[in-house]
Amino acid sequence: MIQLAGMQFQQSGMWPSDSIESVIIQRMQEVPIVYSYQSMDELSFELKLRKNIIESSRTMDQGYSPFASLANSRCNPKYWLLTDAGGFRLRDDVEPADAIRDIYKNSSLYAFECATAIIIIYYYAVLNSINEHSFNQLFQNLYLYSWHSDSDLGIHDIHTSHFLPGDVVYFNNPNFNLETPWWRGENAVVLEDGTYFGHGIGIRNAEQMIQALNKTRMPGSNQSAYLTNLVTRLSFKHLAKYSMLTRGYINHKIQPILFHHNESSISYNRYLYYLNMIYNQIGYINLFP
């Protein structure tokens, strides 16, 4: 259910019935969860950004960037510096918006794994949802590596079986072949037609995603891959506040710790586990110098 300023929301033809926005609204209205918004602008921004996440996913699927493990990642050196860990660090002489666009414009020059693909999709979708100046102000010093991201994306996990178009889900492959550890799972974007996009597999329905992962299990294993109930989302309401920034805006923010783990295709939940280990170690060091 959708609530707008405390009142139940009723769609009144603002979006065509066959539009992605209408599909998202219908899914929100069907589930036993209250999606609350203070204004129509706030709701409209989330619908726009979710739509752009979907369209960014479909565009990536049509591009020429192959799946690659972190160790085998590559990028366009005109815009990014490839680190030893397989990350892409934004060049000092390049605007963030130009560098993100180049991943789609010159896709054959890039190769990355599926968690990095999700972050790229997120940045591209946000770029297409706010003005370019705001994007460049917000996302300076970009570094693309697994789930590492700028704090203003506000990425977070929730446990739910109710997926909305534009959500990111994780297909877990518990008995993946140790010789091909990048098939430990697949991060995938929920599309508006009930299919999913996962970089390295493409656009498939849930059963096809699971079948693809099952082909990469340890020899003799009969434990199937499965769709988890972990959903990863952006902070749509937070990003809506930055849709139009004034020139000269200075954003003082604390960025997440960068942690190189060298594991391709991990879920956001697993990445948070590693980050928490680092934060706990830092706390222990501060407690006992």
Backbone as CSV, one residue per row, in Angstrom:
resi,resn,N_x,N_y,N_z,CA_x,CA_y,CA_z,C_x,C_y,C_z
1,MET,0.840,-1.196,0.000,0.000,0.000,0.000,0.876,1.248,0.000
2,ILE,0.433,2.283,-0.694,1.166,3.548,-0.753,0.407,4.606,0.041
3,GLN,1.136,5.291,0.910,0.572,6.436,1.619,1.296,7.704,1.195
4,LEU,0.515,8.732,0.923,1.057,10.021,0.512,0.599,11.068,1.515
5,ALA,1.561,11.620,2.273,1.253,12.584,3.328,0.220,12.022,4.299
6,GLY,0.354,10.733,4.627,-0.518,10.091,5.599,-1.832,9.579,5.051
7,MET,-2.116,9.845,3.776,-3.369,9.408,3.151,-3.090,8.310,2.139
8,GLN,-4.063,7.406,1.976,-3.894,6.338,0.998,-3.837,6.922,-0.404
9,PHE,-2.844,6.471,-1.173,-2.619,7.020,-2.517,-3.486,6.295,-3.533
10,GLN,-4.085,7.073,-4.417,-4.853,6.528,-5.524,-4.298,7.109,-6.819
11,GLN,-3.851,6.214,-7.707,-3.324,6.701,-8.980,-4.447,7.290,-9.818
12,SER,-4.162,8.441,-10.439,-5.209,9.149,-11.189,-4.773,9.415,-12.629
13,GLY,-4.158,8.438,-13.250,-3.798,8.593,-14.653,-2.545,9.411,-14.893
14,MET,-1.742,9.614,-13.840,-0.522,10.395,-14.023,0.460,9.678,-14.943
15,TRP,0.462,8.334,-14.866,1.336,7.534,-15.722,0.469,6.585,-16.547
16,PRO,0.813,6.365,-17.808,0.047,5.412,-18.642,-0.005,4.038,-17.985
17,SER,-1.095,3.319,-18.213,-1.311,2.041,-17.538,-0.259,0.999,-17.903
18,ASP,0.361,1.129,-19.068,1.363,0.154,-19.483,2.793,0.624,-19.209
19,SER,2.949,1.710,-18.451,4.279,2.253,-18.170,4.942,1.490,-17.034
20,ILE,6.264,1.585,-16.960,7.002,0.950,-15.875,6.570,1.534,-14.536
21,GLU,6.338,2.843,-14.500,5.915,3.482,-13.258,4.602,2.891,-12.739
22,SER,3.666,2.640,-13.656,2.379,2.063,-13.244,2.547,0.646,-12.725
23,VAL,3.457,-0.115,-13.341,3.728,-1.474,-12.875,4.285,-1.437,-11.457
24,ILE,5.206,-0.497,-11.211,5.798,-0.381,-9.876,4.727,-0.004,-8.850
25,ILE,3.895,0.959,-9.193,2.822,1.376,-8.290,1.893,0.206,-7.984
26,GLN,1.542,-0.558,-8.997,0.657,-1.704,-8.795,1.285,-2.714,-7.836
27,ARG,2.589,-2.986,-8.005,3.271,-3.927,-7.104,3.283,-3.395,-5.674
28,MET,3.505,-2.091,-5.515,3.495,-1.491,-4.185,2.126,-1.617,-3.528
29,GLN,1.091,-1.424,-4.333,-0.269,-1.465,-3.793,-0.707,-2.883,-3.440
30,GLU,-0.105,-3.880,-4.080,-0.540,-5.259,-3.885,0.025,-5.910,-2.624
31,VAL,1.169,-5.424,-2.136,1.852,-6.108,-1.038,1.411,-5.552,0.321
32,PRO,1.516,-6.355,1.387,1.102,-5.919,2.736,2.183,-5.096,3.433
33,ILE,2.729,-4.158,2.720,3.763,-3.259,3.245,3.331,-1.837,2.938
34,VAL,3.538,-0.929,3.878,3.183,0.470,3.650,4.409,1.219,3.131
35,TYR,4.280,1.773,1.935,5.316,2.637,1.366,4.837,4.074,1.554
36,SER,5.526,4.796,2.439,5.055,6.116,2.853,5.928,7.221,2.267
37,TYR,5.274,8.274,1.768,5.969,9.412,1.160,5.357,10.714,1.666
38,GLN,6.216,11.707,1.828,5.751,13.004,2.316,5.121,13.843,1.216
39,SER,5.510,13.601,-0.035,5.009,14.420,-1.133,4.974,13.596,-2.419
40,MET,4.246,14.109,-3.409,4.205,13.466,-4.715,5.577,13.514,-5.379
41,ASP,6.331,14.579,-5.132,7.676,14.678,-5.702,8.567,13.543,-5.206
42,GLU,8.425,13.194,-3.934,9.231,12.121,-3.347,8.884,10.778,-3.985
43,LEU,7.595,10.503,-4.141,7.152,9.269,-4.792,7.588,9.256,-6.255
44,SER,7.395,10.360,-6.942,7.743,10.433,-8.369,9.231,10.198,-8.589
45,PHE,10.057,10.707,-7.674,11.504,10.508,-7.831,11.860,9.035,-7.691
46,GLU,11.279,8.351,-6.714,11.580,6.926,-6.564,11.147,6.144,-7.795
47,LEU,9.966,6.454,-8.324,9.502,5.767,-9.527,10.444,6.021,-10.700
48,LYS,10.896,7.256,-10.825,11.826,7.612,-11.906,13.143,6.876,-11.761
49,LEU,13.675,6.835,-10.542,14.958,6.180,-10.322,14.840,4.672,-10.497
50,ARG,13.766,4.080,-10.005,13.564,2.646,-10.219,13.476,2.335,-11.716
51,LYS,12.743,3.151,-12.447,12.647,2.958,-13.897,14.024,3.048,-14.540
52,ASN,14.838,4.005,-14.106,16.168,4.168,-14.685,17.108,3.026,-14.300
53,ILE,16.912,2.431,-13.124,17.683,1.234,-12.757,17.365,0.101,-13.731
54,ILE,16.091,-0.064,-14.026,15.663,-1.105,-14.970,16.228,-0.839,-16.355
55,GLU,16.101,0.404,-16.826,16.584,0.735,-18.164,18.107,0.650,-18.247
56,SER,18.798,1.021,-17.178,20.260,0.896,-17.144,20.681,-0.572,-17.207
57,SER,19.892,-1.442,-16.583,20.163,-2.882,-16.616,19.984,-3.429,-18.029
58,ARG,18.895,-3.047,-18.663,18.641,-3.532,-20.024,19.703,-3.012,-21.003
59,THR,20.135,-1.775,-20.797,21.175,-1.217,-21.666,22.491,-1.956,-21.466
60,MET,22.836,-2.274,-20.220,24.054,-3.042,-19.966,23.962,-4.417,-20.620
61,ASP,22.796,-5.037,-20.563,22.612,-6.350,-21.173,22.856,-6.309,-22.675
62,GLN,22.545,-5.173,-23.296,22.721,-5.026,-24.741,24.135,-4.582,-25.113
63,GLY,24.960,-4.288,-24.111,26.314,-3.817,-24.362,27.300,-4.958,-24.575
64,TYR,28.591,-4.613,-24.526,29.647,-5.570,-24.873,30.665,-5.743,-23.744
65,SER,30.242,-5.461,-22.506,31.138,-5.668,-21.365,30.962,-7.090,-20.867
66,PRO,31.958,-7.952,-21.025,31.810,-9.324,-20.549,31.934,-9.409,-19.029
67,PHE,31.448,-10.496,-18.477,31.687,-10.793,-17.071,33.160,-11.138,-16.895
68,ALA,33.760,-10.672,-15.815,35.148,-11.021,-15.493,35.302,-11.025,-13.986
69,SER,36.128,-11.910,-13.477,36.436,-11.902,-12.051,37.167,-10.610,-11.714
70,LEU,37.241,-10.287,-10.439,37.940,-9.070,-10.027,39.382,-9.057,-10.537
71,ALA,40.018,-10.221,-10.527,41.414,-10.311,-10.957,41.582,-10.033,-12.442
72,ASN,40.499,-10.204,-13.217,40.579,-10.038,-14.669,39.779,-8.840,-15.170
73,SER,39.432,-7.928,-14.268,38.671,-6.745,-14.663,39.498,-5.843,-15.579
74,ARG,38.802,-5.070,-16.381,39.490,-4.081,-17.213,38.591,-2.864,-17.393
75,CYS,39.212,-1.720,-17.722,38.471,-0.474,-17.882,39.173,0.408,-18.900
76,ASN,38.507,1.476,-19.306,39.071,2.431,-20.262,40.042,3.352,-19.521
77,PRO,41.351,3.286,-19.825,42.333,4.091,-19.082,42.185,5.588,-19.304
78,LYS,41.376,5.982,-20.283,41.132,7.412,-20.507,40.315,8.017,-19.367
79,TYR,39.537,7.178,-18.698,38.641,7.658,-17.640,38.944,7.063,-16.267
80,TRP,39.526,5.859,-16.246,39.714,5.149,-14.989,41.125,4.600,-14.872
81,LEU,41.595,4.462,-13.637,42.860,3.787,-13.354,42.532,2.414,-12.777
82,LEU,43.036,1.371,-13.392,42.802,0.013,-12.913,43.755,-0.295,-11.773
83,THR,43.216,-0.637,-10.606,44.060,-0.931,-9.447,44.463,-2.406,-9.454
84,ASP,45.441,-2.739,-8.637,45.910,-4.124,-8.544,44.813,-5.069,-8.057
85,ALA,43.837,-4.516,-7.322,42.742,-5.341,-6.792,41.632,-5.570,-7.808
86,GLY,41.728,-4.892,-8.966,40.684,-5.029,-9.972,39.616,-3.960,-9.883
87,GLY,39.878,-2.889,-9.142,38.941,-1.776,-9.033,39.211,-0.709,-10.068
88,PHE,38.213,0.145,-10.306,38.341,1.267,-11.233,38.343,2.560,-10.427
89,ARG,39.469,3.282,-10.449,39.571,4.547,-9.723,39.462,5.705,-10.711
90,LEU,38.568,6.642,-10.432,38.338,7.779,-11.314,39.601,8.620,-11.460
91,ARG,39.944,8.960,-12.696,41.094,9.825,-12.933,40.812,11.234,-12.408
92,ASP,41.841,11.923,-11.982,41.673,13.260,-11.406,41.209,14.282,-12.439
93,ASP,41.501,14.034,-13.708,41.178,15.003,-14.752,39.865,14.689,-15.470
94,VAL,39.017,13.857,-14.845,37.776,13.398,-15.485,36.588,13.698,-14.574
95,GLU,35.488,14.114,-15.184,34.259,14.320,-14.420,33.574,12.967,-14.173
96,PRO,33.006,12.771,-12.977,32.338,11.501,-12.680,31.273,11.106,-13.698
97,ALA,30.456,12.058,-14.132,29.380,11.745,-15.081,29.941,11.215,-16.397
98,ASP,31.019,11.836,-16.888,31.620,11.391,-18.144,32.173,9.979,-18.024
99,ALA,32.774,9.674,-16.879,33.375,8.350,-16.683,32.305,7.258,-16.600
100,ILE,31.212,7.542,-15.910,30.130,6.552,-15.822,29.488,6.345,-17.190
101,ARG,29.277,7.412,-17.933,28.690,7.278,-19.274,29.588,6.457,-20.195
102,ASP,30.896,6.595,-20.017,31.812,5.892,-20.909,31.696,4.381,-20.766
103,ILE,31.340,3.889,-19.578,31.185,2.449,-19.378,30.097,1.910,-20.302
104,TYR,29.089,2.726,-20.556,28.014,2.321,-21.455,28.345,2.663,-22.911
105,LYS,29.022,3.779,-23.124,29.340,4.209,-24.491,30.399,3.321,-25.119
106,ASN,31.436,2.985,-24.360,32.543,2.156,-24.854,32.603,0.855,-24.056
107,SER,31.489,0.143,-24.029,31.355,-1.020,-23.149,32.368,-2.124,-23.446
108,SER,32.828,-2.232,-24.696,33.766,-3.305,-25.038,35.125,-3.129,-24.369
109,LEU,35.400,-1.934,-23.840,36.678,-1.672,-23.172,36.646,-2.082,-21.701
110,TYR,35.498,-2.553,-21.240,35.322,-2.855,-19.824,34.980,-4.333,-19.616
111,ALA,35.383,-4.836,-18.468,34.975,-6.164,-18.010,34.924,-6.119,-16.486
112,PHE,33.879,-6.692,-15.892,33.697,-6.611,-14.439,32.755,-7.708,-13.982
113,GLU,32.729,-7.941,-12.652,31.864,-8.981,-12.094,30.514,-8.394,-11.699
114,CYS,29.613,-9.250,-11.166,28.214,-8.839,-11.076,27.911,-7.853,-9.953
115,ALA,28.694,-7.841,-8.865,28.459,-6.841,-7.820,28.868,-5.459,-8.322
116,THR,30.022,-5.390,-8.975,30.465,-4.127,-9.575,29.454,-3.659,-10.602
117,ALA,28.879,-4.594,-11.358,27.873,-4.239,-12.365,26.681,-3.538,-11.726
118,ILE,26.257,-4.012,-10.571,25.114,-3.389,-9.885,25.451,-1.951,-9.501
119,ILE,26.649,-1.732,-8.973,27.046,-0.373,-8.589,27.099,0.539,-9.810
120,ILE,27.606,0.029,-10.923,27.636,0.815,-12.159,26.215,1.163,-12.598
121,ILE,25.328,0.181,-12.544,23.920,0.425,-12.894,23.322,1.490,-11.987
122,TYR,23.613,1.415,-10.694,23.095,2.412,-9.754,23.568,3.818,-10.121
123,TYR,24.869,3.971,-10.333,25.397,5.301,-10.658,24.793,5.833,-11.964
124,TYR,24.696,4.980,-12.959,24.153,5.411,-14.248,22.686,5.800,-14.115
125,ALA,21.945,5.038,-13.316,20.533,5.344,-13.104,20.367,6.668,-12.355
126,VAL,21.202,6.902,-11.340,21.135,8.170,-10.609,21.507,9.332,-11.525
127,LEU,22.542,9.130,-12.349,22.947,10.174,-13.297,21.796,10.549,-14.221
128,ASN,20.997,9.571,-14.618,19.860,9.837,-15.497,18.626,10.322,-14.743
129,SER,18.749,10.447,-13.416,17.610,10.883,-12.599,17.803,12.264,-11.996
130,ILE,19.047,12.735,-11.927,19.332,14.074,-11.412,20.160,14.816,-12.449
131,ASN,20.350,16.117,-12.263,21.123,16.851,-13.264,22.613,16.538,-13.132
132,GLU,23.331,16.737,-14.215,24.740,16.345,-14.277,25.592,17.090,-13.261
133,HIS,25.307,18.374,-13.058,26.073,19.145,-12.079,25.934,18.534,-10.683
134,SER,24.704,18.185,-10.316,24.477,17.583,-8.998,25.232,16.268,-8.877
135,PHE,25.199,15.468,-9.933,25.905,14.188,-9.907,27.395,14.390,-9.687
136,ASN,27.982,15.324,-10.423,29.423,15.569,-10.297,29.784,16.136,-8.927
137,GLN,28.895,16.906,-8.334,29.143,17.433,-6.992,29.082,16.339,-5.937
138,LEU,28.127,15.425,-6.107,27.904,14.391,-5.102,28.930,13.272,-5.151
139,PHE,29.309,12.866,-6.359,30.056,11.616,-6.506,31.469,11.843,-7.047
140,GLN,32.207,12.672,-6.365,33.604,12.875,-6.707,34.438,11.707,-6.165
141,ASN,35.607,11.508,-6.766,36.539,10.460,-6.316,35.910,9.073,-6.346
142,LEU,35.202,8.755,-7.414,34.561,7.456,-7.534,35.585,6.326,-7.555
143,TYR,35.207,5.220,-6.923,36.007,4.004,-6.979,35.050,2.833,-7.105
144,LEU,35.153,2.099,-8.208,34.264,0.974,-8.474,34.983,-0.317,-8.142
145,TYR,34.485,-0.989,-7.115,35.049,-2.272,-6.701,34.004,-3.020,-5.899
146,SER,33.521,-4.141,-6.435,32.525,-4.931,-5.740,31.384,-4.020,-5.272
147,TRP,30.972,-4.121,-4.004,29.856,-3.340,-3.480,30.291,-1.997,-2.883
148,HIS,31.566,-1.662,-2.960,32.000,-0.368,-2.427,31.287,0.748,-3.189
149,SER,30.776,1.731,-2.458,30.027,2.812,-3.112,30.078,4.072,-2.280
150,ASP,29.715,5.177,-2.896,29.617,6.447,-2.193,28.487,6.375,-1.171
151,SER,28.696,6.985,-0.019,27.708,6.911,1.063,26.368,7.536,0.681
152,ASP,26.365,8.488,-0.270,25.110,9.131,-0.647,24.179,8.224,-1.437
153,LEU,24.656,7.091,-1.929,23.734,6.134,-2.542,22.834,5.511,-1.482
154,GLY,23.333,5.420,-0.258,22.511,4.894,0.831,22.084,3.456,0.622
155,ILE,22.970,2.621,0.099,22.623,1.225,-0.166,22.345,0.497,1.151
156,HIS,21.286,-0.294,1.152,20.928,-1.045,2.354,20.187,-2.315,1.976
157,ASP,20.184,-3.282,2.883,19.497,-4.572,2.712,18.230,-4.616,3.543
158,ILE,17.221,-5.303,3.033,16.053,-5.638,3.843,15.703,-7.102,3.575
159,HIS,15.100,-7.761,4.570,14.624,-9.130,4.397,13.156,-9.073,3.987
160,THR,12.855,-9.535,2.785,11.479,-9.542,2.310,11.354,-10.480,1.115
161,SER,10.180,-11.022,0.931,9.900,-11.823,-0.261,9.074,-11.025,-1.267
162,HIS,8.819,-9.752,-0.943,8.049,-8.885,-1.837,9.026,-8.002,-2.616
163,PHE,9.272,-8.361,-3.859,10.234,-7.647,-4.683,9.525,-6.611,-5.553
164,LEU,10.156,-5.454,-5.682,9.643,-4.405,-6.552,10.573,-4.240,-7.750
165,PRO,10.044,-3.885,-8.911,10.916,-3.591,-10.050,11.931,-2.509,-9.676
166,GLY,13.192,-2.770,-9.981,14.265,-1.866,-9.585,14.992,-2.320,-8.341
167,ASP,14.469,-3.329,-7.641,15.189,-3.941,-6.524,16.339,-4.785,-7.053
168,VAL,17.292,-5.086,-6.170,18.362,-6.026,-6.487,18.243,-7.207,-5.538
169,VAL,18.256,-8.403,-6.100,18.148,-9.629,-5.309,19.405,-10.476,-5.515
170,TYR,19.505,-11.542,-4.728,20.690,-12.402,-4.828,20.282,-13.861,-4.949
171,PHE,20.797,-14.506,-6.000,20.646,-15.944,-6.182,21.896,-16.611,-5.614
172,ASN,21.723,-17.379,-4.564,22.859,-18.016,-3.896,23.097,-19.413,-4.467
173,ASN,24.372,-19.758,-4.638,24.766,-21.058,-5.170,25.665,-21.729,-4.126
174,PRO,25.076,-22.395,-3.118,25.850,-22.854,-1.954,26.938,-23.876,-2.271
175,ASN,26.766,-24.656,-3.333,27.761,-25.680,-3.675,28.482,-25.341,-4.980
176,PHE,28.875,-24.078,-5.111,29.586,-23.672,-6.331,30.917,-24.411,-6.451
177,ASN,31.338,-24.607,-7.672,32.605,-25.272,-7.938,33.755,-24.390,-7.475
178,LEU,34.618,-24.913,-6.649,35.725,-24.124,-6.103,36.706,-23.684,-7.182
179,GLU,36.667,-24.346,-8.335,37.541,-23.944,-9.440,36.984,-22.740,-10.181
180,THR,35.696,-22.443,-10.001,35.059,-21.266,-10.607,34.277,-20.516,-9.528
181,PRO,34.982,-19.921,-8.547,34.306,-19.322,-7.390,33.446,-18.113,-7.728
182,TRP,33.630,-17.545,-8.914,32.796,-16.394,-9.301,31.346,-16.808,-9.576
183,TRP,31.074,-18.117,-9.556,29.695,-18.584,-9.693,29.083,-18.917,-8.331
184,ARG,29.610,-18.286,-7.265,29.059,-18.497,-5.923,27.640,-17.945,-5.818
185,GLY,27.255,-17.102,-6.749,25.922,-16.511,-6.733,25.785,-15.488,-7.829
186,GLU,24.632,-14.856,-7.891,24.374,-13.850,-8.917,23.546,-12.720,-8.337
187,ASN,24.089,-11.495,-8.409,23.327,-10.296,-8.083,22.487,-9.932,-9.297
188,ALA,21.198,-9.691,-9.092,20.309,-9.481,-10.226,19.294,-8.379,-9.936
189,VAL,19.004,-7.596,-10.963,18.007,-6.527,-10.875,16.639,-7.090,-11.238
190,VAL,15.639,-6.788,-10.429,14.265,-7.190,-10.721,13.711,-6.271,-11.799
191,LEU,13.303,-6.843,-12.915,12.742,-6.060,-14.011,11.221,-6.007,-13.911
192,GLU,10.614,-5.156,-14.712,9.180,-4.889,-14.567,8.304,-6.040,-15.053
193,ASP,8.867,-6.949,-15.865,8.071,-8.039,-16.428,8.245,-9.352,-15.679
194,GLY,8.868,-9.303,-14.490,9.056,-10.505,-13.691,10.341,-11.250,-13.970
195,THR,11.141,-10.768,-14.908,12.445,-11.359,-15.166,13.507,-10.614,-14.366
196,TYR,14.755,-11.093,-14.473,15.873,-10.526,-13.722,17.054,-10.322,-14.662
197,PHE,17.835,-9.270,-14.399,19.089,-9.091,-15.136,20.255,-9.324,-14.194
198,GLY,21.114,-10.283,-14.568,22.342,-10.522,-13.829,23.509,-10.485,-14.796
199,HIS,24.502,-9.657,-14.519,25.648,-9.541,-15.426,26.401,-10.866,-15.452
200,GLY,26.568,-11.409,-16.640,27.220,-12.699,-16.795,26.247,-13.797,-17.166
201,ILE,24.975,-13.613,-16.818,23.925,-14.564,-17.208,22.964,-13.916,-18.185
202,GLY,22.657,-12.656,-17.968,21.736,-11.943,-18.844,20.364,-11.821,-18.224
203,ILE,19.356,-11.656,-19.060,17.974,-11.506,-18.602,17.299,-12.863,-18.645
204,ARG,16.862,-13.331,-17.478,16.247,-14.647,-17.342,15.148,-14.574,-16.283
205,ASN,14.269,-15.570,-16.282,13.341,-15.680,-15.161,14.053,-16.389,-14.016
206,ALA,13.413,-16.481,-12.872,14.075,-17.032,-11.686,14.518,-18.473,-11.911
207,GLU,13.667,-19.274,-12.521,14.010,-20.678,-12.752,15.231,-20.799,-13.658
208,GLN,15.300,-19.968,-14.683,16.440,-20.006,-15.604,17.722,-19.541,-14.924
209,MET,17.613,-18.555,-14.039,18.776,-18.112,-13.272,19.315,-19.265,-12.423
210,ILE,18.418,-19.950,-11.757,18.808,-21.066,-10.894,19.415,-22.201,-11.719
211,GLN,18.831,-22.478,-12.876,19.368,-23.522,-13.745,20.787,-23.185,-14.199
212,ALA,21.018,-21.916,-14.535,22.351,-21.497,-14.977,23.375,-21.686,-13.868
213,LEU,23.017,-21.331,-12.636,23.933,-21.506,-11.505,24.145,-22.979,-11.170
214,ASN,23.089,-23.784,-11.308,23.210,-25.209,-11.000,24.215,-25.911,-11.909
215,LYS,24.406,-25.386,-13.080,25.375,-25.977,-14.009,26.812,-25.740,-13.562
216,THR,26.994,-24.879,-12.571,28.346,-24.539,-12.117,28.637,-25.104,-10.726
217,ARG,27.825,-26.058,-10.271,28.018,-26.643,-8.939,29.207,-27.613,-8.927
218,MET,29.603,-27.965,-7.726,30.633,-28.994,-7.569,30.152,-30.297,-8.211
219,PRO,31.046,-31.031,-8.843,30.641,-32.322,-9.423,30.013,-33.227,-8.369
220,GLY,28.863,-33.793,-8.709,28.165,-34.682,-7.788,27.213,-33.993,-6.845
221,SER,27.222,-32.651,-6.807,26.338,-31.925,-5.890,24.916,-31.914,-6.425
222,ASN,23.947,-32.061,-5.545,22.537,-31.957,-5.931,21.820,-30.877,-5.126
223,GLN,22.584,-30.021,-4.435,21.982,-28.909,-3.691,21.788,-27.734,-4.637
224,SER,20.567,-27.371,-4.866,20.241,-26.366,-5.868,20.578,-24.947,-5.398
225,ALA,20.881,-24.115,-6.365,20.931,-22.677,-6.111,19.516,-22.201,-5.795
226,TYR,19.389,-21.029,-5.191,18.062,-20.552,-4.819,18.060,-19.025,-4.716
227,LEU,16.871,-18.465,-4.833,16.679,-17.029,-4.689,16.510,-16.707,-3.215
228,THR,17.372,-15.854,-2.668,17.286,-15.493,-1.258,16.208,-14.436,-1.034
229,ASN,15.900,-14.156,0.217,14.908,-13.129,0.548,15.576,-11.822,0.977
230,LEU,16.810,-11.625,0.524,17.520,-10.373,0.791,17.361,-9.434,-0.401
231,VAL,16.866,-8.251,-0.154,16.673,-7.251,-1.205,17.565,-6.058,-0.913
232,THR,18.291,-5.615,-1.914,19.175,-4.454,-1.779,18.542,-3.271,-2.495
233,ARG,18.521,-2.132,-1.813,17.887,-0.931,-2.371,18.760,0.297,-2.122
234,LEU,18.532,1.306,-2.947,19.110,2.623,-2.709,18.246,3.375,-1.700
235,SER,18.789,4.459,-1.170,17.996,5.344,-0.321,17.332,6.385,-1.225
236,PHE,16.165,6.027,-1.749,15.488,6.871,-2.734,15.134,8.238,-2.163
237,LYS,14.633,8.265,-0.938,14.226,9.537,-0.339,15.433,10.444,-0.104
238,HIS,16.548,9.854,0.299,17.764,10.630,0.507,18.242,11.231,-0.807
239,LEU,18.268,10.436,-1.875,18.740,10.920,-3.167,17.802,11.972,-3.755
240,ALA,16.520,11.869,-3.428,15.561,12.849,-3.945,15.908,14.266,-3.493
241,LYS,16.517,14.381,-2.312,16.882,15.702,-1.793,17.986,16.355,-2.618
242,TYR,18.750,15.523,-3.346,19.888,16.032,-4.093,19.604,16.134,-5.585
243,SER,18.341,16.076,-5.970,18.026,16.090,-7.396,18.403,17.409,-8.062
244,MET,18.453,18.487,-7.270,18.859,19.789,-7.813,19.742,20.496,-6.788
245,LEU,21.055,20.451,-7.005,21.992,21.113,-6.100,22.419,22.454,-6.664
246,THR,22.634,23.413,-5.798,23.122,24.712,-6.238,24.623,24.648,-6.476
247,ARG,25.120,25.481,-7.347,26.559,25.524,-7.620,27.290,26.015,-6.371
248,GLY,28.441,25.429,-6.143,29.199,25.776,-4.957,28.855,24.930,-3.763
249,TYR,27.912,23.977,-3.953,27.524,23.093,-2.853,28.723,22.242,-2.424
250,ILE,28.953,22.191,-1.128,30.026,21.371,-0.577,29.396,20.316,0.328
251,ASN,29.669,19.076,0.012,29.058,17.979,0.742,30.105,17.310,1.622
252,HIS,30.032,17.566,2.926,30.953,16.929,3.871,30.331,15.611,4.326
253,LYS,30.958,14.518,4.005,30.385,13.225,4.347,31.499,12.239,4.664
254,ILE,31.126,11.250,5.445,32.061,10.183,5.798,31.841,9.025,4.840
255,GLN,32.894,8.626,4.147,32.778,7.542,3.192,33.056,6.192,3.862
256,PRO,32.395,5.143,3.375,32.656,3.807,3.938,34.114,3.399,3.743
257,ILE,34.592,2.569,4.621,35.942,2.026,4.490,36.025,1.191,3.225
258,LEU,37.136,1.319,2.524,37.366,0.500,1.339,38.018,-0.812,1.767
259,PHE,37.383,-1.912,1.412,37.914,-3.221,1.785,38.045,-4.091,0.542
260,HIS,39.262,-4.498,0.223,39.522,-5.384,-0.913,39.452,-6.836,-0.439
261,HIS,38.459,-7.567,-0.896,38.253,-8.936,-0.426,38.582,-9.983,-1.489
262,ASN,38.644,-9.587,-2.751,39.037,-10.476,-3.850,38.060,-11.634,-4.063
263,GLU,36.781,-11.463,-3.722,35.767,-12.482,-3.969,34.729,-11.922,-4.934
264,SER,34.675,-12.474,-6.115,33.713,-12.009,-7.110,32.317,-12.534,-6.810
265,SER,31.323,-11.752,-7.207,29.914,-12.172,-7.176,29.359,-12.411,-5.782
266,ILE,29.820,-11.648,-4.799,29.259,-11.802,-3.455,28.013,-10.935,-3.300
267,SER,27.180,-11.283,-2.347,25.991,-10.491,-2.050,26.384,-9.249,-1.257
268,TYR,25.483,-8.273,-1.234,25.734,-7.077,-0.429,25.800,-7.440,1.047
269,ASN,25.010,-8.411,1.470,25.011,-8.853,2.864,26.375,-9.406,3.259
270,ARG,26.998,-10.177,2.375,28.324,-10.724,2.660,29.363,-9.600,2.715
271,TYR,29.206,-8.619,1.823,30.128,-7.485,1.837,30.016,-6.721,3.150
272,LEU,28.798,-6.547,3.659,28.604,-5.881,4.950,29.257,-6.679,6.077
273,TYR,29.214,-7.997,5.985,29.854,-8.848,6.983,31.353,-8.546,7.046
274,TYR,31.974,-8.440,5.879,33.402,-8.128,5.849,33.675,-6.726,6.403
275,LEU,32.835,-5.760,6.045,33.024,-4.397,6.553,32.893,-4.357,8.068
276,ASN,31.916,-5.076,8.604,31.733,-5.100,10.057,32.941,-5.702,10.758
277,MET,33.575,-6.693,10.141,34.789,-7.258,10.709,35.880,-6.199,10.818
278,ILE,35.988,-5.378,9.756,37.003,-4.314,9.756,36.692,-3.278,10.827
279,TYR,35.424,-2.861,10.901,35.035,-1.863,11.906,35.268,-2.393,13.320
280,ASN,34.988,-3.672,13.527,35.212,-4.261,14.847,36.691,-4.297,15.192
281,GLN,37.528,-4.580,14.201,38.967,-4.589,14.436,39.474,-3.196,14.779
282,ILE,38.940,-2.196,14.091,39.323,-0.813,14.370,38.918,-0.429,15.788
283,GLY,37.684,-0.824,16.169,37.222,-0.533,17.520,38.073,-1.200,18.570
284,TYR,38.506,-2.444,18.305,39.344,-3.174,19.255,40.699,-2.486,19.392
285,ILE,41.260,-2.028,18.271,42.554,-1.346,18.301,42.463,-0.044,19.100
286,ASN,41.339,0.691,18.885,41.162,1.947,19.617,40.976,1.725,21.108
287,LEU,40.343,0.567,21.437,40.105,0.262,22.839,41.387,-0.154,23.554
288,PHE,42.232,-0.894,22.804,43.482,-1.411,23.371,44.652,-0.990,22.498
289,PRO,45.031,0.286,22.568,46.132,0.785,21.721,47.470,0.182,22.122
